[in-house]
Amino acid sequence: MTSVPTRKKLPIIVMLSSLWVRSAFATTEFNIDVLDISDRSKVDLSRFSDADYVMPGTYLLDIKINQRTLPQRSIEYFPSPDNKGCSRVCLPPDLVEKMALKEEVVKKITLWHHHSCADISNIKGATISDHIGSGVLAITLPQAWMKYSDPNWTPPEQWDDGIPGLLLDYSLSGQFSKQSHNNNTAENFSSYGTLGANLGAWRLRADYQINTNQQADKRDNRFDWNQIYAYRALPMQAAKLTLGEIYLDSGVFDAYRFTGINLTTDERMLPPNLQGYAPEIRGIAKSNAKITVSQEGHTLYETTVPAGPFAIQDLNSSVRGRLDVKVEEQGGSISTFQVDTATIPYLTRPGYVRYNVALGKPSAYDHRTQGPLFSASDFSWGLSNAWSLYGGALLSNDYNAWALGLGRDLNLFGAMSVDITQSIARLPGAPTASGMSFKVNYAKHFDELNSQITFAGYRFSQRRFMNMSQYLQERYNADNGRYYGRQKELYILTASKTFMAEDSTKAITAYLTYSHQTYWDTRTQDRYGLSASKLFSMGDVSNITASLSAYRTHYQSRTDDNVMLNFSVPIGDRRNIGYSLQATNNDVTQMASYNDYTDPKNTWQVSGGFNQSGKPLAHAYYTHNASFGSLNASVAYQLGSYSSVSGTFRGGLTATRHGVAAHQNTSNGGSRIMLDTDGIAGIPINDDHTYSNRFGLAVISDITSYYNTDTSIDVNTLADDIEATRAVVNSTLTEGAIGYRHFEVVKGRKLLATLRLADGSEPPFGATVLSEKGREVAVVNDGGSVYLTGVQPGEQLDVAWENRHQCRILIPDAAKPLAPLLLPCAKL
């Protein structure tokens, strides 16, 4: 058994490379006298005579351009017309487009083999590596000849639109509660998600929402298709085209829903330093609670969180405007507040223009159009490194608005933008309403102070100013012909600060949120928030965490105060105990808790304590992460008050011509990649976060659009009879794409065998053993001996030498692993 490693391919190549002579034709000649073999007349080293030699034929390969991998495709190798005995790769002409070369460089490329193959040899410094044993064709191009120079950004020519397929992303939430004082029960079930289909670059999406409430004898059921729309990316224009029911995504005008067409610059297609930000929502849950984030009745996000502070940080970056946040406690209480989002100061790189153009009619929630036909357009133009000019117009018969603003990069002092909007609204039976709105935005990261103003904004609107949503509500939906809620002043601030210590692990980090909205015709709305956390040690116990969170919300004539103090003490590997003190309006609750994170896929916590009146209460929270979805479940009980059970399950289904797979869902309708493990189940992927299903398929859904993503097999945890010859793939997917990548995975036996031809002789030393898929299984050693890996009973393998397939062997059903085996090789 100790001789097995000497029969592998690598030592053979190392030995062959020890003595060689380079000829004028870049080939290698070997001195076979140095080989310790019994018959030097039976040696075939032709495949080693050229370091990049590939046998003519068709191969399924990944294309790697300057270390960026493109999807697999079939590549042909033809005999070289100017060098007998050699082969030459045929680069498909459409592959040249993926190289993102400058126009003057593209002109140097010629065609050969009936104009079906591209020749890049005239490009100085360009190289092609034909080491395709790993399934990769590597092309290297000097950066000077390429259009783009950002190493952290994949050129749009190399983005992948994915493959056709169907998808369903969903979230299911349920809650059952019982009030102790009257035995009343309440049941709630809700679901939201996206049904979709992909064809080429087009994505068809339909967002749905379901809500069922049962309380006493009253039952309320509701189902609605929130949006039905189609879109596609326009990579070379860095834009997105959308048709159907759309929310206006404008950097100048407020969002509203309409039916029509929208063409807009997509910041995610730009280099990272030119992209915007996603809104963040923070708050405190009094108990285990369901959090719902919606906009104009359309659910954007829903989840179940444990008692304590929460932060929602994975909202889509395209979300703009005012968001409604509802916190449903397991005890039955509901609190609501609003969060205003906005873009950072509207700056654009010099000479570049961002734009947004829309045409359509506003639409109501029964999918009827309601309101005038309108056109909306806005732009931002980078005048210089420091200045940007932006503005836009929204035009219709009865409502018109214009906006103009300036953005300024203040360098060390941050960035600022100032704009003004004028609206003119004509309502039936009322005088024309005309007004102006002024807005200032500011952002700054203070490196020297370890602090950051994520966003600061101020807006003042005159009494008779209206945005399109307000105009539509006053015209069609207002009570007694009057719309209440005319905005006056709005202040927004989100900031963070880190107070450093000599030991960086003991720093204090604080977050501040503030919004203040006044109205011309109703009461003020306010929200203040402050949270801080610190790590410290006490005696022999280190990494003790202390945190303080405080929020006040004044909304719809109601004031909610919530303050929570938390301590967490580690008691072992990924376990801790905690204490919390929570003051909510007129109630104070103290809780002790135990948390267990030893299994990342199954985490749980239990807690118990007393409220101000001395009533005991208990909570439990459990999270399970599986390949097919994620579950958050919780139970809560308070003596003499209530008992409740609730949970949320998020998951998805993706179907393509390669098969169907259930998976986790991180973004409804978003990009994902289907991974094929050659029909082998249970292959661990991405640090064991997911596994291939019984069909050898897995789907990873946390793919960021337009961003290069690596996906890998965890080779260290593979079973002994499984090998991954290609364990890492990468991709850059357009928005909503279903990518497809194939891992080279083999499951089978490891065999020691001796090959014999029909005349009793053996194949020559250096011959290659190939699978039906063209995978190199082994190299023939002295006396016809081979070490085969990953072979199956009944599998046929070809043996090739002298640049062609010569004979075929059959793996017997009764073959025993690593037992000596004699295999006849039948001539082809």
PEPEGI-V628511 format. One record per backbone hydrogen bond with DSSP energy under -0.5 kcal/mol. CO is the residue of the C=O (numbers start at 1). NH is the residue of the N-H. Records with the same first field share a line. If there is no record, write none. Layout:
BEGIN
CO = NH / NH
END
This chain:
BEGIN
1 = 4
3 = 6
4 = 7
5 = 8
8 = 12
9 = 13
10 = 14
11 = 15
12 = 16
13 = 17
15 = 18
16 = 19
19 = 31
21 = 29
23 = 26
27 = 23
29 = 21
30 = 32
31 = 34
32 = 35
35 = 37
39 = 42
41 = 43
42 = 765
43 = 45
45 = 48 / 49
46 = 49
49 = 28
50 = 53
57 = 77
59 = 61 / 75
61 = 73
62 = 64 / 137
63 = 65 / 70
64 = 66 / 139
65 = 68
67 = 69
68 = 65
70 = 63
73 = 61
75 = 59
76 = 90
77 = 57
78 = 88
80 = 83
83 = 86
86 = 80
88 = 78
89 = 91
90 = 76 / 92
91 = 118
92 = 95 / 96
93 = 96 / 97
94 = 98
95 = 98 / 99
96 = 99
97 = 100
100 = 147
102 = 105 / 106
103 = 107
105 = 108
106 = 109
110 = 119
112 = 116 / 117
113 = 116
117 = 112
118 = 91 / 120
119 = 110
120 = 123
122 = 124
123 = 126
127 = 140
128 = 130
129 = 138
130 = 132
131 = 134
132 = 135
135 = 62
136 = 138
137 = 64 / 139
138 = 129
139 = 66
140 = 127
142 = 145
143 = 146
145 = 102
149 = 151
150 = 153
155 = 158
156 = 159
159 = 161
160 = 734
165 = 198
166 = 655
167 = 196
168 = 653
169 = 194
170 = 651
171 = 192
172 = 649
173 = 190
174 = 647
175 = 188
176 = 645
177 = 186
178 = 643
179 = 183
184 = 179
185 = 216
186 = 177
187 = 214
188 = 175
189 = 212
190 = 173
191 = 210
192 = 171
193 = 208
194 = 169
195 = 206
196 = 167
197 = 204
198 = 165
199 = 202
201 = 233
202 = 199
203 = 231
204 = 197
205 = 229
206 = 195
207 = 226 / 227
208 = 193
209 = 224
210 = 191
211 = 222
212 = 189
213 = 220
214 = 187
215 = 218
217 = 219
218 = 215
220 = 213
222 = 211
224 = 209 / 226
227 = 207
228 = 245
229 = 205
230 = 243
231 = 203
232 = 241
234 = 237 / 238 / 239
235 = 238
238 = 266
239 = 234
240 = 264
241 = 232
242 = 262
243 = 230
244 = 246 / 260
246 = 248 / 258
248 = 250
256 = 248
257 = 363
258 = 246 / 260
259 = 361
260 = 244
261 = 359
262 = 242
263 = 357
264 = 240
265 = 267
266 = 269
267 = 270
271 = 274
272 = 275
279 = 315
281 = 312
283 = 310
284 = 286
285 = 308
288 = 330
289 = 291 / 305
290 = 292 / 328
291 = 303
292 = 294 / 326
293 = 300 / 301
294 = 324
295 = 298
297 = 299
298 = 295
301 = 293
303 = 291
305 = 289
308 = 285
310 = 283
311 = 313
312 = 281
316 = 319
321 = 341
323 = 339
324 = 294
325 = 337
326 = 292 / 328
327 = 329 / 335
328 = 290
329 = 332
333 = 329
335 = 327
337 = 325
339 = 323
341 = 321
345 = 347
349 = 352
352 = 382
354 = 380
355 = 265
356 = 378
357 = 263
358 = 376
359 = 261
360 = 374
361 = 259
362 = 370
364 = 367
368 = 364
372 = 362
373 = 397
374 = 360
375 = 395
376 = 358
377 = 393
378 = 356
379 = 391
380 = 354
381 = 383 / 389
382 = 351
386 = 409
387 = 383 / 384
388 = 407
389 = 381
390 = 405
391 = 379
392 = 403
393 = 377
394 = 401
395 = 375
398 = 426
399 = 396
400 = 424
401 = 394
402 = 422
403 = 392
404 = 420
405 = 390
406 = 418
407 = 388
408 = 410 / 416
410 = 413
411 = 414
414 = 410
415 = 443
416 = 408
417 = 441
418 = 406
419 = 439
420 = 404
421 = 437
422 = 402
423 = 435
424 = 400
425 = 427 / 433
427 = 430
432 = 434
433 = 425
435 = 423
436 = 462
437 = 421
438 = 460
439 = 419
440 = 458
441 = 417
442 = 456
443 = 415
444 = 446 / 453
445 = 447
446 = 449 / 450 / 451
447 = 450
450 = 498
451 = 446
452 = 454 / 496
453 = 444
455 = 494
456 = 442
457 = 492
458 = 440
459 = 490
460 = 438
462 = 465
467 = 471
468 = 472
469 = 473
470 = 474
471 = 475
472 = 476 / 477
473 = 477 / 478
478 = 481
479 = 482
482 = 479 / 484
485 = 487
486 = 520 / 521
488 = 461
489 = 518
490 = 459
491 = 516
492 = 457
493 = 514
494 = 454 / 455
495 = 512
496 = 452
497 = 499 / 510
498 = 500
499 = 508
502 = 504
503 = 506
504 = 507
507 = 535
508 = 499
509 = 533
510 = 497
511 = 531
512 = 495
513 = 529
514 = 493
515 = 527
516 = 491
517 = 525
518 = 488
522 = 519
525 = 517
526 = 554
527 = 515
528 = 552
529 = 513
530 = 550
531 = 511
532 = 548
533 = 509
534 = 546
536 = 544
538 = 541
540 = 542
541 = 538
544 = 536
545 = 568
546 = 534
547 = 566
548 = 532
549 = 564
550 = 530
551 = 562
552 = 528
553 = 555 / 560
554 = 526
555 = 558
558 = 555 / 560
560 = 553
561 = 585
562 = 551
563 = 583
564 = 549
565 = 581
566 = 547
567 = 579
568 = 545
569 = 577
572 = 574 / 575
574 = 597
575 = 571 / 572
576 = 595
577 = 569
578 = 593
579 = 567
580 = 591
581 = 565
582 = 584 / 589
583 = 563 / 585
584 = 587
587 = 584
588 = 612
589 = 582
590 = 610
591 = 580
592 = 608
593 = 578
594 = 606
595 = 576
596 = 604
598 = 600
599 = 602
601 = 625
602 = 599
603 = 623
604 = 596
605 = 621
606 = 594
607 = 619
608 = 592
609 = 617
610 = 590
611 = 614
615 = 611
616 = 639
617 = 609
618 = 637
619 = 607
620 = 635
621 = 605
622 = 633
623 = 603
624 = 626 / 631
626 = 629
627 = 664
628 = 652 / 663
629 = 626
630 = 650
631 = 624
632 = 648
633 = 622
634 = 646
635 = 620
636 = 644
637 = 618
638 = 641 / 642
641 = 180 / 181
642 = 638
643 = 178
644 = 636
645 = 176
646 = 634
647 = 174
648 = 632
649 = 172
650 = 630
651 = 170
652 = 663
653 = 168
654 = 661
655 = 166
656 = 659
659 = 656
661 = 654
663 = 652
667 = 670
671 = 703
672 = 739
673 = 700
674 = 741
675 = 677 / 698
676 = 743
677 = 680
679 = 681
682 = 684
683 = 692
684 = 714
685 = 689 / 690
686 = 689
690 = 685
692 = 682
693 = 696
696 = 677 / 679
697 = 693
698 = 675
699 = 701
700 = 673
701 = 703
702 = 704
703 = 705
704 = 707
709 = 731
711 = 729
712 = 686
713 = 715
714 = 717
715 = 718
719 = 722
721 = 748
723 = 725 / 746
726 = 744
727 = 713
729 = 711
731 = 709
732 = 160
733 = 706
734 = 737
737 = 672 / 739
738 = 163
739 = 674
741 = 676 / 743
743 = 745
744 = 725 / 726
746 = 723
749 = 751 / 791
750 = 818
751 = 753 / 788
752 = 821
753 = 786
754 = 823
756 = 825
757 = 760
761 = 757
764 = 767
765 = 44
767 = 780
768 = 770 / 800
769 = 777 / 778
770 = 798
771 = 774
775 = 771 / 777
778 = 769
780 = 766
781 = 784
782 = 785
784 = 755
785 = 781
786 = 753 / 788
788 = 751
791 = 749
792 = 795
795 = 811
797 = 809
798 = 770
799 = 806 / 807
800 = 768
801 = 804
804 = 801
806 = 828
807 = 799
808 = 826
809 = 797
810 = 812
811 = 794
812 = 815
816 = 819
819 = 752
821 = 754 / 823
823 = 756
824 = 826
826 = 808
END
